[in-house]
Amino acid sequence: MTHRSVSVVGLDADDTLWHNETLFRDTQERFHDLVVRYADDDVDIDAQLLAVERRNLDLFGYGVKGFTLSLVETAIEVTRGRVPALEIENILAWGKDMLAHPVELLDGVAEIVHQLAERYRLMIITKGDLLHQETKVARSGLADIVEAVEIVSEKDEPTYGRLFEQHRVDPVTFVMVGNSVASDVLPVIALGARAVHVPFHTTWALEAADAHDSDVYPTLSSIRELPGTLRAFERRS
Amino acid sequence: MTHRSVSVVGLDADDTLWHNETLFRDTQERFHDLVVRYADDDVDIDAQLLAVERRNLDLFGYGVKGFTLSLVETAIEVTRGRVPALEIENILAWGKDMLAHPVELLDGVAEIVHQLAERYRLMIITKGDLLHQETKVARSGLADIVEAVEIVSEKDEPTYGRLFEQHRVDPVTFVMVGNSVASDVLPVIALGARAVHVPFHTTWALEAADAHDSDVYPTLSSIRELPGTLRAFERRS
């Protein structure tokens, strides 16, 4: 079955190619330490932030700008307006720090992505703020070795379907690689493509998915295992 | 010269197809009225907001989320932290109102765009927050009659060049239509394509461009003149 060969590999970016969630977690910790000084004792600041992020998701989408707006909103809510404006100014500055933060590739990424480029067409498929994601791809040093960079508002079946059509990709020759089961694995499998899960050590609650059947897709402990996994896909088909 | 025929028409969205700047202006007026109560007498609030927007542009890009963050930042700056957090909560709510606002097509747009679709391939090319722009296109009722929707972080020569390549568009057969000379007209003309300027009655200061030579591109007083203008392009070539 030659059509089961792998010709295009999709790569998630945040927490697959480079650090991202760590930056959000660090900011969230600083946020907690700032806000706790003005909040009522019985408020669960982290739970409230998550609730605010969840209710803003449809309007803000993913990314640092929406996160920063949700931080400010949460700070005001959990302190019932007692947080001083000058503290809110600090929160805004953290958001800018996140946007300006250097891109730190995860271990093995530079080497493995270069290696994959010799054998497969590569696409980076990522969601978040448009300009910020473009900037991160540019800073990553990977822009020139991938065929396309697609920044999308949601990584679901309709989005992947549109990308396959646009880039003339036969789903059966496509493999998506990423740290999020919900965004990188399940929707592409539903479309008849394959996926490889490379978990990051921490996952945002809104990206969490249920445990899986390892027959459906492999889970790697490092992106270094990816070339071998892809070759095994080709042998199996 | 058959290659000078028009085959693809690019349409800007904000303030070309639907109202946008009006919404920003309205919010800015409410912002002024709120902040002036806490600001020093000699502060020019609007000038300060523009300065904040300009310095944040490289980090935030275009769109309502960045605008809202700049409003909050400006409110704190011009009041030297005296603005109460509960007032900042109002500013956040205005940002959400803008994101949730219904799309109001400009006069003649629905009719003219349907008419153009019979004769040309149509593309909407717009910048701003990814999810918000997608939502507006969906709400506009125009999504199904255009061939592609491209949401970009900047409308400059490299961006248009990339779109031409991606959509296999010969620039000499392409005409861009929009209200911004800087974003919709000059970069496409520099690439050998043509452009039509349809001014909106008000333009954001960061989009303003110098007066022009009307031989280079036509300026219409209404989008209703567009079909005739495009046909004149074809006759002239």
Interface residues (C-beta under 8 A of the other chain):
Chain A: N56 L59 F60 G61 K65 G66 T68 L69 V72 E73 A75 I76 E77 T79 G81 R82 V83 P84 A85 L86 I88 E89 L92 G95 K96 L99 A100 D129 L130 L131 H132 E134 I151 V152 S153 E154
Chain B: N56 L59 F60 G61 K65 G66 T68 L69 V72 E73 A75 I76 E77 T79 G81 R82 V83 P84 A85 L86 I88 E89 L92 G95 K96 L99 A100 D129 L130 L131 H132 E134 I151 V152 S153 E154
